[in-house]
Amino acid sequence: MAMLELYGSSHCPYTQELRDWLEWTRRDFREYDVEADPAAHARMLSFNSGTRSVPVLVENGKVIQVGWQGRSCVLGPGAMKL
């Protein structure tokens, strides 16, 4: 089965909603908080052509979904907590 990665933010309610859906559908995934993890933030930007919208769902290194049900949060340039 493909490896899913969820890139999100603890401040974005849509990250929680996508996480809940993944858990409800019993999908295995690894989650990254891009505000707290600089390496995850950089990976998300590289996968997503620099777009700062979260949540982002990645499967085998390719973005398969941005946002949740048409909604997302946009992280400002100062959103990283270093």
mmCIF file of the N, C-alpha and C atoms, coordinates in Angstrom:
data_MODEL
# 
_entry.id   MODEL 
# 
loop_
_atom_site.group_PDB 
_atom_site.id 
_atom_site.type_symbol 
_atom_site.label_atom_id 
_atom_site.label_alt_id 
_atom_site.label_comp_id 
_atom_site.label_asym_id 
_atom_site.label_entity_id 
_atom_site.label_seq_id 
_atom_site.pdbx_PDB_ins_code 
_atom_site.Cartn_x 
_atom_site.Cartn_y 
_atom_site.Cartn_z 
_atom_site.occupancy 
_atom_site.B_iso_or_equiv 
_atom_site.pdbx_formal_charge 
_atom_site.auth_seq_id 
_atom_site.auth_comp_id 
_atom_site.auth_asym_id 
_atom_site.auth_atom_id 
_atom_site.pdbx_PDB_model_num 
ATOM 1   N N  . MET A 1 1  ? 0.837   -1.185 0.000  1.00 0.00 ? 1  MET A N  1 
ATOM 2   C CA . MET A 1 1  ? 0.000   0.000  0.000  1.00 0.00 ? 1  MET A CA 1 
ATOM 3   C C  . MET A 1 1  ? 0.884   1.252  0.000  1.00 0.00 ? 1  MET A C  1 
ATOM 4   N N  . ALA A 1 2  ? 0.408   2.300  -0.632 1.00 0.00 ? 2  ALA A N  1 
ATOM 5   C CA . ALA A 1 2  ? 1.154   3.541  -0.767 1.00 0.00 ? 2  ALA A CA 1 
ATOM 6   C C  . ALA A 1 2  ? 1.312   4.239  0.578  1.00 0.00 ? 2  ALA A C  1 
ATOM 7   N N  . MET A 1 3  ? 2.439   4.929  0.717  1.00 0.00 ? 3  MET A N  1 
ATOM 8   C CA . MET A 1 3  ? 2.700   5.703  1.921  1.00 0.00 ? 3  MET A CA 1 
ATOM 9   C C  . MET A 1 3  ? 2.065   7.074  1.782  1.00 0.00 ? 3  MET A C  1 
ATOM 10  N N  . LEU A 1 4  ? 1.190   7.424  2.724  1.00 0.00 ? 4  LEU A N  1 
ATOM 11  C CA . LEU A 1 4  ? 0.573   8.746  2.749  1.00 0.00 ? 4  LEU A CA 1 
ATOM 12  C C  . LEU A 1 4  ? 1.261   9.615  3.781  1.00 0.00 ? 4  LEU A C  1 
ATOM 13  N N  . GLU A 1 5  ? 1.429   10.880 3.431  1.00 0.00 ? 5  GLU A N  1 
ATOM 14  C CA . GLU A 1 5  ? 1.978   11.865 4.345  1.00 0.00 ? 5  GLU A CA 1 
ATOM 15  C C  . GLU A 1 5  ? 1.013   13.042 4.395  1.00 0.00 ? 5  GLU A C  1 
ATOM 16  N N  . LEU A 1 6  ? 0.672   13.451 5.600  1.00 0.00 ? 6  LEU A N  1 
ATOM 17  C CA . LEU A 1 6  ? -0.215  14.584 5.810  1.00 0.00 ? 6  LEU A CA 1 
ATOM 18  C C  . LEU A 1 6  ? 0.616   15.748 6.344  1.00 0.00 ? 6  LEU A C  1 
ATOM 19  N N  . TYR A 1 7  ? 0.691   16.811 5.554  1.00 0.00 ? 7  TYR A N  1 
ATOM 20  C CA . TYR A 1 7  ? 1.382   18.026 5.962  1.00 0.00 ? 7  TYR A CA 1 
ATOM 21  C C  . TYR A 1 7  ? 0.312   19.031 6.352  1.00 0.00 ? 7  TYR A C  1 
ATOM 22  N N  . GLY A 1 8  ? 0.347   19.460 7.598  1.00 0.00 ? 8  GLY A N  1 
ATOM 23  C CA . GLY A 1 8  ? -0.685  20.369 8.075  1.00 0.00 ? 8  GLY A CA 1 
ATOM 24  C C  . GLY A 1 8  ? -0.165  21.281 9.164  1.00 0.00 ? 8  GLY A C  1 
ATOM 25  N N  . SER A 1 9  ? -1.109  21.867 9.857  1.00 0.00 ? 9  SER A N  1 
ATOM 26  C CA . SER A 1 9  ? -0.800  22.802 10.922 1.00 0.00 ? 9  SER A CA 1 
ATOM 27  C C  . SER A 1 9  ? -1.774  22.570 12.063 1.00 0.00 ? 9  SER A C  1 
ATOM 28  N N  . SER A 1 10 ? -1.281  22.642 13.271 1.00 0.00 ? 10 SER A N  1 
ATOM 29  C CA . SER A 1 10 ? -2.165  22.487 14.433 1.00 0.00 ? 10 SER A CA 1 
ATOM 30  C C  . SER A 1 10 ? -3.159  23.639 14.519 1.00 0.00 ? 10 SER A C  1 
ATOM 31  N N  . HIS A 1 11 ? -2.874  24.745 13.844 1.00 0.00 ? 11 HIS A N  1 
ATOM 32  C CA . HIS A 1 11 ? -3.765  25.912 13.861 1.00 0.00 ? 11 HIS A CA 1 
ATOM 33  C C  . HIS A 1 11 ? -4.825  25.867 12.762 1.00 0.00 ? 11 HIS A C  1 
ATOM 34  N N  . CYS A 1 12 ? -4.766  24.893 11.881 1.00 0.00 ? 12 CYS A N  1 
ATOM 35  C CA . CYS A 1 12 ? -5.715  24.813 10.766 1.00 0.00 ? 12 CYS A CA 1 
ATOM 36  C C  . CYS A 1 12 ? -6.747  23.722 11.050 1.00 0.00 ? 12 CYS A C  1 
ATOM 37  N N  . PRO A 1 13 ? -8.028  24.096 11.204 1.00 0.00 ? 13 PRO A N  1 
ATOM 38  C CA . PRO A 1 13 ? -9.042  23.085 11.517 1.00 0.00 ? 13 PRO A CA 1 
ATOM 39  C C  . PRO A 1 13 ? -9.212  22.039 10.408 1.00 0.00 ? 13 PRO A C  1 
ATOM 40  N N  . TYR A 1 14 ? -8.840  22.361 9.182  1.00 0.00 ? 14 TYR A N  1 
ATOM 41  C CA . TYR A 1 14 ? -9.000  21.418 8.078  1.00 0.00 ? 14 TYR A CA 1 
ATOM 42  C C  . TYR A 1 14 ? -7.967  20.301 8.153  1.00 0.00 ? 14 TYR A C  1 
ATOM 43  N N  . THR A 1 15 ? -6.851  20.561 8.803  1.00 0.00 ? 15 THR A N  1 
ATOM 44  C CA . THR A 1 15 ? -5.887  19.489 9.055  1.00 0.00 ? 15 THR A CA 1 
ATOM 45  C C  . THR A 1 15 ? -6.535  18.442 9.952  1.00 0.00 ? 15 THR A C  1 
ATOM 46  N N  . GLN A 1 16 ? -7.201  18.885 11.005 1.00 0.00 ? 16 GLN A N  1 
ATOM 47  C CA . GLN A 1 16 ? -7.888  17.954 11.917 1.00 0.00 ? 16 GLN A CA 1 
ATOM 48  C C  . GLN A 1 16 ? -8.967  17.176 11.179 1.00 0.00 ? 16 GLN A C  1 
ATOM 49  N N  . GLU A 1 17 ? -9.740  17.853 10.322 1.00 0.00 ? 17 GLU A N  1 
ATOM 50  C CA . GLU A 1 17 ? -10.806 17.178 9.598  1.00 0.00 ? 17 GLU A CA 1 
ATOM 51  C C  . GLU A 1 17 ? -10.260 16.126 8.643  1.00 0.00 ? 17 GLU A C  1 
ATOM 52  N N  . LEU A 1 18 ? -9.168  16.431 7.947  1.00 0.00 ? 18 LEU A N  1 
ATOM 53  C CA . LEU A 1 18 ? -8.567  15.453 7.045  1.00 0.00 ? 18 LEU A CA 1 
ATOM 54  C C  . LEU A 1 18 ? -7.969  14.294 7.838  1.00 0.00 ? 18 LEU A C  1 
ATOM 55  N N  . ARG A 1 19 ? -7.325  14.593 8.962  1.00 0.00 ? 19 ARG A N  1 
ATOM 56  C CA . ARG A 1 19 ? -6.784  13.542 9.833  1.00 0.00 ? 19 ARG A CA 1 
ATOM 57  C C  . ARG A 1 19 ? -7.901  12.611 10.293 1.00 0.00 ? 19 ARG A C  1 
ATOM 58  N N  . ASP A 1 20 ? -9.013  13.189 10.732 1.00 0.00 ? 20 ASP A N  1 
ATOM 59  C CA . ASP A 1 20 ? -10.145 12.374 11.196 1.00 0.00 ? 20 ASP A CA 1 
ATOM 60  C C  . ASP A 1 20 ? -10.660 11.475 10.083 1.00 0.00 ? 20 ASP A C  1 
ATOM 61  N N  . TRP A 1 21 ? -10.746 11.992 8.859  1.00 0.00 ? 21 TRP A N  1 
ATOM 62  C CA . TRP A 1 21 ? -11.222 11.197 7.729  1.00 0.00 ? 21 TRP A CA 1 
ATOM 63  C C  . TRP A 1 21 ? -10.250 10.055 7.424  1.00 0.00 ? 21 TRP A C  1 
ATOM 64  N N  . LEU A 1 22 ? -8.951  10.352 7.431  1.00 0.00 ? 22 LEU A N  1 
ATOM 65  C CA . LEU A 1 22 ? -7.958  9.306  7.180  1.00 0.00 ? 22 LEU A CA 1 
ATOM 66  C C  . LEU A 1 22 ? -8.050  8.200  8.230  1.00 0.00 ? 22 LEU A C  1 
ATOM 67  N N  . GLU A 1 23 ? -8.228  8.608  9.488  1.00 0.00 ? 23 GLU A N  1 
ATOM 68  C CA . GLU A 1 23 ? -8.363  7.614  10.553 1.00 0.00 ? 23 GLU A CA 1 
ATOM 69  C C  . GLU A 1 23 ? -9.671  6.829  10.403 1.00 0.00 ? 23 GLU A C  1 
ATOM 70  N N  . TRP A 1 24 ? -10.767 7.492  10.066 1.00 0.00 ? 24 TRP A N  1 
ATOM 71  C CA . TRP A 1 24 ? -12.062 6.843  9.893  1.00 0.00 ? 24 TRP A CA 1 
ATOM 72  C C  . TRP A 1 24 ? -12.020 5.817  8.763  1.00 0.00 ? 24 TRP A C  1 
ATOM 73  N N  . THR A 1 25 ? -11.270 6.146  7.685  1.00 0.00 ? 25 THR A N  1 
ATOM 74  C CA . THR A 1 25 ? -11.151 5.214  6.558  1.00 0.00 ? 25 THR A CA 1 
ATOM 75  C C  . THR A 1 25 ? -10.013 4.217  6.764  1.00 0.00 ? 25 THR A C  1 
ATOM 76  N N  . ARG A 1 26 ? -9.404  4.270  7.936  1.00 0.00 ? 26 ARG A N  1 
ATOM 77  C CA . ARG A 1 26 ? -8.347  3.334  8.335  1.00 0.00 ? 26 ARG A CA 1 
ATOM 78  C C  . ARG A 1 26 ? -7.127  3.370  7.413  1.00 0.00 ? 26 ARG A C  1 
ATOM 79  N N  . ARG A 1 27 ? -6.785  4.571  6.976  1.00 0.00 ? 27 ARG A N  1 
ATOM 80  C CA . ARG A 1 27 ? -5.595  4.737  6.137  1.00 0.00 ? 27 ARG A CA 1 
ATOM 81  C C  . ARG A 1 27 ? -4.384  4.941  7.028  1.00 0.00 ? 27 ARG A C  1 
ATOM 82  N N  . ASP A 1 28 ? -3.285  4.323  6.672  1.00 0.00 ? 28 ASP A N  1 
ATOM 83  C CA . ASP A 1 28 ? -2.028  4.546  7.368  1.00 0.00 ? 28 ASP A CA 1 
ATOM 84  C C  . ASP A 1 28 ? -1.393  5.805  6.794  1.00 0.00 ? 28 ASP A C  1 
ATOM 85  N N  . PHE A 1 29 ? -0.946  6.681  7.671  1.00 0.00 ? 29 PHE A N  1 
ATOM 86  C CA . PHE A 1 29 ? -0.316  7.916  7.222  1.00 0.00 ? 29 PHE A CA 1 
ATOM 87  C C  . PHE A 1 29 ? 0.640   8.420  8.288  1.00 0.00 ? 29 PHE A C  1 
ATOM 88  N N  . ARG A 1 30 ? 1.518   9.257  7.849  1.00 0.00 ? 30 ARG A N  1 
ATOM 89  C CA . ARG A 1 30 ? 2.439   9.932  8.759  1.00 0.00 ? 30 ARG A CA 1 
ATOM 90  C C  . ARG A 1 30 ? 2.111   11.413 8.691  1.00 0.00 ? 30 ARG A C  1 
ATOM 91  N N  . GLU A 1 31 ? 2.020   12.049 9.844  1.00 0.00 ? 31 GLU A N  1 
ATOM 92  C CA . GLU A 1 31 ? 1.621   13.453 9.889  1.00 0.00 ? 31 GLU A CA 1 
ATOM 93  C C  . GLU A 1 31 ? 2.785   14.350 10.300 1.00 0.00 ? 31 GLU A C  1 
ATOM 94  N N  . TYR A 1 32 ? 2.835   15.513 9.656  1.00 0.00 ? 32 TYR A N  1 
ATOM 95  C CA . TYR A 1 32 ? 3.855   16.519 9.954  1.00 0.00 ? 32 TYR A CA 1 
ATOM 96  C C  . TYR A 1 32 ? 3.179   17.855 10.214 1.00 0.00 ? 32 TYR A C  1 
ATOM 97  N N  . ASP A 1 33 ? 3.571   18.521 11.291 1.00 0.00 ? 33 ASP A N  1 
ATOM 98  C CA . ASP A 1 33 ? 3.109   19.882 11.565 1.00 0.00 ? 33 ASP A CA 1 
ATOM 99  C C  . ASP A 1 33 ? 4.143   20.829 10.971 1.00 0.00 ? 33 ASP A C  1 
ATOM 100 N N  . VAL A 1 34 ? 3.803   21.455 9.863  1.00 0.00 ? 34 VAL A N  1 
ATOM 101 C CA . VAL A 1 34 ? 4.780   22.267 9.129  1.00 0.00 ? 34 VAL A CA 1 
ATOM 102 C C  . VAL A 1 34 ? 5.117   23.569 9.843  1.00 0.00 ? 34 VAL A C  1 
ATOM 103 N N  . GLU A 1 35 ? 4.351   23.939 10.865 1.00 0.00 ? 35 GLU A N  1 
ATOM 104 C CA . GLU A 1 35 ? 4.696   25.118 11.656 1.00 0.00 ? 35 GLU A CA 1 
ATOM 105 C C  . GLU A 1 35 ? 5.745   24.797 12.717 1.00 0.00 ? 35 GLU A C  1 
ATOM 106 N N  . ALA A 1 36 ? 5.805   23.546 13.134 1.00 0.00 ? 36 ALA A N  1 
ATOM 107 C CA . ALA A 1 36 ? 6.722   23.150 14.193 1.00 0.00 ? 36 ALA A CA 1 
ATOM 108 C C  . ALA A 1 36 ? 7.962   22.425 13.682 1.00 0.00 ? 36 ALA A C  1 
ATOM 109 N N  . ASP A 1 37 ? 7.937   21.957 12.450 1.00 0.00 ? 37 ASP A N  1 
ATOM 110 C CA . ASP A 1 37 ? 9.015   21.139 11.899 1.00 0.00 ? 37 ASP A CA 1 
ATOM 111 C C  . ASP A 1 37 ? 9.575   21.790 10.625 1.00 0.00 ? 37 ASP A C  1 
ATOM 112 N N  . PRO A 1 38 ? 10.720  22.475 10.726 1.00 0.00 ? 38 PRO A N  1 
ATOM 113 C CA . PRO A 1 38 ? 11.285  23.178 9.565  1.00 0.00 ? 38 PRO A CA 1 
ATOM 114 C C  . PRO A 1 38 ? 11.562  22.261 8.369  1.00 0.00 ? 38 PRO A C  1 
ATOM 115 N N  . ALA A 1 39 ? 12.010  21.036 8.619  1.00 0.00 ? 39 ALA A N  1 
ATOM 116 C CA . ALA A 1 39 ? 12.292  20.116 7.511  1.00 0.00 ? 39 ALA A CA 1 
ATOM 117 C C  . ALA A 1 39 ? 10.997  19.724 6.798  1.00 0.00 ? 39 ALA A C  1 
ATOM 118 N N  . ALA A 1 40 ? 9.928   19.482 7.563  1.00 0.00 ? 40 ALA A N  1 
ATOM 119 C CA . ALA A 1 40 ? 8.634   19.148 6.961  1.00 0.00 ? 40 ALA A CA 1 
ATOM 120 C C  . ALA A 1 40 ? 8.086   20.336 6.180  1.00 0.00 ? 40 ALA A C  1 
ATOM 121 N N  . HIS A 1 41 ? 8.278   21.534 6.698  1.00 0.00 ? 41 HIS A N  1 
ATOM 122 C CA . HIS A 1 41 ? 7.838   22.749 6.012  1.00 0.00 ? 41 HIS A CA 1 
ATOM 123 C C  . HIS A 1 41 ? 8.529   22.857 4.652  1.00 0.00 ? 41 HIS A C  1 
ATOM 124 N N  . ALA A 1 42 ? 9.822   22.631 4.628  1.00 0.00 ? 42 ALA A N  1 
ATOM 125 C CA . ALA A 1 42 ? 10.586  22.697 3.373  1.00 0.00 ? 42 ALA A CA 1 
ATOM 126 C C  . ALA A 1 42 ? 10.134  21.615 2.393  1.00 0.00 ? 42 ALA A C  1 
ATOM 127 N N  . ARG A 1 43 ? 9.893   20.388 2.882  1.00 0.00 ? 43 ARG A N  1 
ATOM 128 C CA . ARG A 1 43 ? 9.408   19.311 2.008  1.00 0.00 ? 43 ARG A CA 1 
ATOM 129 C C  . ARG A 1 43 ? 8.046   19.656 1.415  1.00 0.00 ? 43 ARG A C  1 
ATOM 130 N N  . MET A 1 44 ? 7.144   20.180 2.259  1.00 0.00 ? 44 MET A N  1 
ATOM 131 C CA . MET A 1 44 ? 5.821   20.541 1.768  1.00 0.00 ? 44 MET A CA 1 
ATOM 132 C C  . MET A 1 44 ? 5.919   21.588 0.664  1.00 0.00 ? 44 MET A C  1 
ATOM 133 N N  . LEU A 1 45 ? 6.750   22.604 0.863  1.00 0.00 ? 45 LEU A N  1 
ATOM 134 C CA . LEU A 1 45 ? 6.909   23.640 -0.156 1.00 0.00 ? 45 LEU A CA 1 
ATOM 135 C C  . LEU A 1 45 ? 7.476   23.059 -1.443 1.00 0.00 ? 45 LEU A C  1 
ATOM 136 N N  . SER A 1 46 ? 8.403   22.116 -1.341 1.00 0.00 ? 46 SER A N  1 
ATOM 137 C CA . SER A 1 46 ? 8.990   21.532 -2.551 1.00 0.00 ? 46 SER A CA 1 
ATOM 138 C C  . SER A 1 46 ? 7.983   20.646 -3.287 1.00 0.00 ? 46 SER A C  1 
ATOM 139 N N  . PHE A 1 47 ? 7.159   19.901 -2.550 1.00 0.00 ? 47 PHE A N  1 
ATOM 140 C CA . PHE A 1 47 ? 6.134   19.067 -3.179 1.00 0.00 ? 47 PHE A CA 1 
ATOM 141 C C  . PHE A 1 47 ? 5.068   19.923 -3.849 1.00 0.00 ? 47 PHE A C  1 
ATOM 142 N N  . ASN A 1 48 ? 4.776   21.055 -3.232 1.00 0.00 ? 48 ASN A N  1 
ATOM 143 C CA . ASN A 1 48 ? 3.605   21.851 -3.581 1.00 0.00 ? 48 ASN A CA 1 
ATOM 144 C C  . ASN A 1 48 ? 3.964   23.131 -4.324 1.00 0.00 ? 48 ASN A C  1 
ATOM 145 N N  . SER A 1 49 ? 5.096   23.168 -5.000 1.00 0.00 ? 49 SER A N  1 
ATOM 146 C CA . SER A 1 49 ? 5.543   24.324 -5.790 1.00 0.00 ? 49 SER A CA 1 
ATOM 147 C C  . SER A 1 49 ? 5.528   25.628 -5.000 1.00 0.00 ? 49 SER A C  1 
ATOM 148 N N  . GLY A 1 50 ? 5.868   25.556 -3.730 1.00 0.00 ? 50 GLY A N  1 
ATOM 149 C CA . GLY A 1 50 ? 5.957   26.750 -2.904 1.00 0.00 ? 50 GLY A CA 1 
ATOM 150 C C  . GLY A 1 50 ? 4.642   27.255 -2.348 1.00 0.00 ? 50 GLY A C  1 
ATOM 151 N N  . THR A 1 51 ? 3.548   26.586 -2.641 1.00 0.00 ? 51 THR A N  1 
ATOM 152 C CA . THR A 1 51 ? 2.246   27.008 -2.124 1.00 0.00 ? 51 THR A CA 1 
ATOM 153 C C  . THR A 1 51 ? 2.177   26.758 -0.630 1.00 0.00 ? 51 THR A C  1 
ATOM 154 N N  . ARG A 1 52 ? 1.666   27.724 0.102  1.00 0.00 ? 52 ARG A N  1 
ATOM 155 C CA . ARG A 1 52 ? 1.625   27.640 1.564  1.00 0.00 ? 52 ARG A CA 1 
ATOM 156 C C  . ARG A 1 52 ? 0.276   27.193 2.113  1.00 0.00 ? 52 ARG A C  1 
ATOM 157 N N  . SER A 1 53 ? -0.561  26.591 1.294  1.00 0.00 ? 53 SER A N  1 
ATOM 158 C CA . SER A 1 53 ? -1.868  26.117 1.766  1.00 0.00 ? 53 SER A CA 1 
ATOM 159 C C  . SER A 1 53 ? -1.711  24.766 2.445  1.00 0.00 ? 53 SER A C  1 
ATOM 160 N N  . VAL A 1 54 ? -2.428  24.590 3.546  1.00 0.00 ? 54 VAL A N  1 
ATOM 161 C CA . VAL A 1 54 ? -2.476  23.312 4.245  1.00 0.00 ? 54 VAL A CA 1 
ATOM 162 C C  . VAL A 1 54 ? -3.933  22.970 4.499  1.00 0.00 ? 54 VAL A C  1 
ATOM 163 N N  . PRO A 1 55 ? -4.275  21.730 4.647  1.00 0.00 ? 55 PRO A N  1 
ATOM 164 C CA . PRO A 1 55 ? -3.422  20.554 4.631  1.00 0.00 ? 55 PRO A CA 1 
ATOM 165 C C  . PRO A 1 55 ? -3.063  20.109 3.209  1.00 0.00 ? 55 PRO A C  1 
ATOM 166 N N  . VAL A 1 56 ? -1.970  19.357 3.140  1.00 0.00 ? 56 VAL A N  1 
ATOM 167 C CA . VAL A 1 56 ? -1.502  18.778 1.881  1.00 0.00 ? 56 VAL A CA 1 
ATOM 168 C C  . VAL A 1 56 ? -1.335  17.277 2.118  1.00 0.00 ? 56 VAL A C  1 
ATOM 169 N N  . LEU A 1 57 ? -1.918  16.494 1.237  1.00 0.00 ? 57 LEU A N  1 
ATOM 170 C CA . LEU A 1 57 ? -1.802  15.042 1.328  1.00 0.00 ? 57 LEU A CA 1 
ATOM 171 C C  . LEU A 1 57 ? -0.905  14.565 0.190  1.00 0.00 ? 57 LEU A C  1 
ATOM 172 N N  . VAL A 1 58 ? 0.146   13.835 0.553  1.00 0.00 ? 58 VAL A N  1 
ATOM 173 C CA . VAL A 1 58 ? 1.152   13.380 -0.404 1.00 0.00 ? 58 VAL A CA 1 
ATOM 174 C C  . VAL A 1 58 ? 1.171   11.856 -0.391 1.00 0.00 ? 58 VAL A C  1 
ATOM 175 N N  . GLU A 1 59 ? 1.213   11.282 -1.583 1.00 0.00 ? 59 GLU A N  1 
ATOM 176 C CA . GLU A 1 59 ? 1.297   9.832  -1.716 1.00 0.00 ? 59 GLU A CA 1 
ATOM 177 C C  . GLU A 1 59 ? 2.498   9.495  -2.584 1.00 0.00 ? 59 GLU A C  1 
ATOM 178 N N  . ASN A 1 60 ? 3.423   8.727  -2.034 1.00 0.00 ? 60 ASN A N  1 
ATOM 179 C CA . ASN A 1 60 ? 4.639   8.331  -2.758 1.00 0.00 ? 60 ASN A CA 1 
ATOM 180 C C  . ASN A 1 60 ? 5.341   9.519  -3.401 1.00 0.00 ? 60 ASN A C  1 
ATOM 181 N N  . GLY A 1 61 ? 5.443   10.615 -2.656 1.00 0.00 ? 61 GLY A N  1 
ATOM 182 C CA . GLY A 1 61 ? 6.185   11.783 -3.126 1.00 0.00 ? 61 GLY A CA 1 
ATOM 183 C C  . GLY A 1 61 ? 5.427   12.715 -4.056 1.00 0.00 ? 61 GLY A C  1 
ATOM 184 N N  . LYS A 1 62 ? 4.130   12.471 -4.280 1.00 0.00 ? 62 LYS A N  1 
ATOM 185 C CA . LYS A 1 62 ? 3.337   13.329 -5.165 1.00 0.00 ? 62 LYS A CA 1 
ATOM 186 C C  . LYS A 1 62 ? 2.115   13.857 -4.430 1.00 0.00 ? 62 LYS A C  1 
ATOM 187 N N  . VAL A 1 63 ? 1.834   15.138 -4.605 1.00 0.00 ? 63 VAL A N  1 
ATOM 188 C CA . VAL A 1 63 ? 0.652   15.746 -3.988 1.00 0.00 ? 63 VAL A CA 1 
ATOM 189 C C  . VAL A 1 63 ? -0.596  15.156 -4.632 1.00 0.00 ? 63 VAL A C  1 
ATOM 190 N N  . ILE A 1 64 ? -1.481  14.610 -3.803 1.00 0.00 ? 64 ILE A N  1 
ATOM 191 C CA . ILE A 1 64 ? -2.738  14.083 -4.319 1.00 0.00 ? 64 ILE A CA 1 
ATOM 192 C C  . ILE A 1 64 ? -3.934  14.927 -3.873 1.00 0.00 ? 64 ILE A C  1 
ATOM 193 N N  . GLN A 1 65 ? -3.705  15.804 -2.888 1.00 0.00 ? 65 GLN A N  1 
ATOM 194 C CA . GLN A 1 65 ? -4.806  16.647 -2.422 1.00 0.00 ? 65 GLN A CA 1 
ATOM 195 C C  . GLN A 1 65 ? -4.251  17.847 -1.675 1.00 0.00 ? 65 GLN A C  1 
ATOM 196 N N  . VAL A 1 66 ? -4.825  19.013 -1.962 1.00 0.00 ? 66 VAL A N  1 
ATOM 197 C CA . VAL A 1 66 ? -4.525  20.225 -1.205 1.00 0.00 ? 66 VAL A CA 1 
ATOM 198 C C  . VAL A 1 66 ? -5.839  20.696 -0.614 1.00 0.00 ? 66 VAL A C  1 
ATOM 199 N N  . GLY A 1 67 ? -5.856  20.884 0.687  1.00 0.00 ? 67 GLY A N  1 
ATOM 200 C CA . GLY A 1 67 ? -7.078  21.282 1.364  1.00 0.00 ? 67 GLY A CA 1 
ATOM 201 C C  . GLY A 1 67 ? -7.952  20.094 1.685  1.00 0.00 ? 67 GLY A C  1 
ATOM 202 N N  . TRP A 1 68 ? -9.085  20.405 2.296  1.00 0.00 ? 68 TRP A N  1 
ATOM 203 C CA . TRP A 1 68 ? -10.047 19.381 2.654  1.00 0.00 ? 68 TRP A CA 1 
ATOM 204 C C  . TRP A 1 68 ? -11.424 19.871 2.246  1.00 0.00 ? 68 TRP A C  1 
ATOM 205 N N  . GLN A 1 69 ? -12.052 19.157 1.342  1.00 0.00 ? 69 GLN A N  1 
ATOM 206 C CA . GLN A 1 69 ? -13.372 19.490 0.826  1.00 0.00 ? 69 GLN A CA 1 
ATOM 207 C C  . GLN A 1 69 ? -13.426 20.943 0.330  1.00 0.00 ? 69 GLN A C  1 
ATOM 208 N N  . GLY A 1 70 ? -12.390 21.328 -0.391 1.00 0.00 ? 70 GLY A N  1 
ATOM 209 C CA . GLY A 1 70 ? -12.339 22.657 -0.985 1.00 0.00 ? 70 GLY A CA 1 
ATOM 210 C C  . GLY A 1 70 ? -11.913 23.766 -0.048 1.00 0.00 ? 70 GLY A C  1 
ATOM 211 N N  . ARG A 1 71 ? -11.524 23.426 1.164  1.00 0.00 ? 71 ARG A N  1 
ATOM 212 C CA . ARG A 1 71 ? -11.120 24.439 2.137  1.00 0.00 ? 71 ARG A CA 1 
ATOM 213 C C  . ARG A 1 71 ? -9.687  24.189 2.578  1.00 0.00 ? 71 ARG A C  1 
ATOM 214 N N  . SER A 1 72 ? -8.978  25.277 2.822  1.00 0.00 ? 72 SER A N  1 
ATOM 215 C CA . SER A 1 72 ? -7.604  25.152 3.316  1.00 0.00 ? 72 SER A CA 1 
ATOM 216 C C  . SER A 1 72 ? -7.259  26.402 4.115  1.00 0.00 ? 72 SER A C  1 
ATOM 217 N N  . CYS A 1 73 ? -6.125  26.333 4.770  1.00 0.00 ? 73 CYS A N  1 
ATOM 218 C CA . CYS A 1 73 ? -5.576  27.488 5.492  1.00 0.00 ? 73 CYS A CA 1 
ATOM 219 C C  . CYS A 1 73 ? -4.300  27.892 4.769  1.00 0.00 ? 73 CYS A C  1 
ATOM 220 N N  . VAL A 1 74 ? -4.060  29.163 4.684  1.00 0.00 ? 74 VAL A N  1 
ATOM 221 C CA . VAL A 1 74 ? -2.835  29.655 4.052  1.00 0.00 ? 74 VAL A CA 1 
ATOM 222 C C  . VAL A 1 74 ? -1.916  30.148 5.160  1.00 0.00 ? 74 VAL A C  1 
ATOM 223 N N  . LEU A 1 75 ? -0.737  29.569 5.201  1.00 0.00 ? 75 LEU A N  1 
ATOM 224 C CA . LEU A 1 75 ? 0.254   29.974 6.206  1.00 0.00 ? 75 LEU A CA 1 
ATOM 225 C C  . LEU A 1 75 ? 0.980   31.209 5.724  1.00 0.00 ? 75 LEU A C  1 
ATOM 226 N N  . GLY A 1 76 ? 1.089   32.190 6.576  1.00 0.00 ? 76 GLY A N  1 
ATOM 227 C CA . GLY A 1 76 ? 1.831   33.386 6.232  1.00 0.00 ? 76 GLY A CA 1 
ATOM 228 C C  . GLY A 1 76 ? 3.319   33.106 6.187  1.00 0.00 ? 76 GLY A C  1 
ATOM 229 N N  . PRO A 1 77 ? 4.101   34.009 5.614  1.00 0.00 ? 77 PRO A N  1 
ATOM 230 C CA . PRO A 1 77 ? 5.548   33.780 5.519  1.00 0.00 ? 77 PRO A CA 1 
ATOM 231 C C  . PRO A 1 77 ? 6.220   33.660 6.875  1.00 0.00 ? 77 PRO A C  1 
ATOM 232 N N  . GLY A 1 78 ? 5.645   34.223 7.916  1.00 0.00 ? 78 GLY A N  1 
ATOM 233 C CA . GLY A 1 78 ? 6.233   34.134 9.253  1.00 0.00 ? 78 GLY A CA 1 
ATOM 234 C C  . GLY A 1 78 ? 5.626   33.027 10.088 1.00 0.00 ? 78 GLY A C  1 
ATOM 235 N N  . ALA A 1 79 ? 4.957   32.071 9.470  1.00 0.00 ? 79 ALA A N  1 
ATOM 236 C CA . ALA A 1 79 ? 4.226   31.028 10.209 1.00 0.00 ? 79 ALA A CA 1 
ATOM 237 C C  . ALA A 1 79 ? 5.143   30.013 10.871 1.00 0.00 ? 79 ALA A C  1 
ATOM 238 N N  . MET A 1 80 ? 6.355   29.873 10.381 1.00 0.00 ? 80 MET A N  1 
ATOM 239 C CA . MET A 1 80 ? 7.258   28.875 10.970 1.00 0.00 ? 80 MET A CA 1 
ATOM 240 C C  . MET A 1 80 ? 7.621   29.240 12.397 1.00 0.00 ? 80 MET A C  1 
ATOM 241 N N  . LYS A 1 81 ? 7.542   28.270 13.289 1.00 0.00 ? 81 LYS A N  1 
ATOM 242 C CA . LYS A 1 81 ? 7.987   28.428 14.666 1.00 0.00 ? 81 LYS A CA 1 
ATOM 243 C C  . LYS A 1 81 ? 9.361   27.800 14.759 1.00 0.00 ? 81 LYS A C  1 
ATOM 244 N N  . LEU A 1 82 ? 10.380  28.595 14.766 1.00 0.00 ? 82 LEU A N  1 
ATOM 245 C CA . LEU A 1 82 ? 11.743  28.030 14.822 1.00 0.00 ? 82 LEU A CA 1 
ATOM 246 C C  . LEU A 1 82 ? 12.284  28.002 16.213 1.00 0.00 ? 82 LEU A C  1 
# 
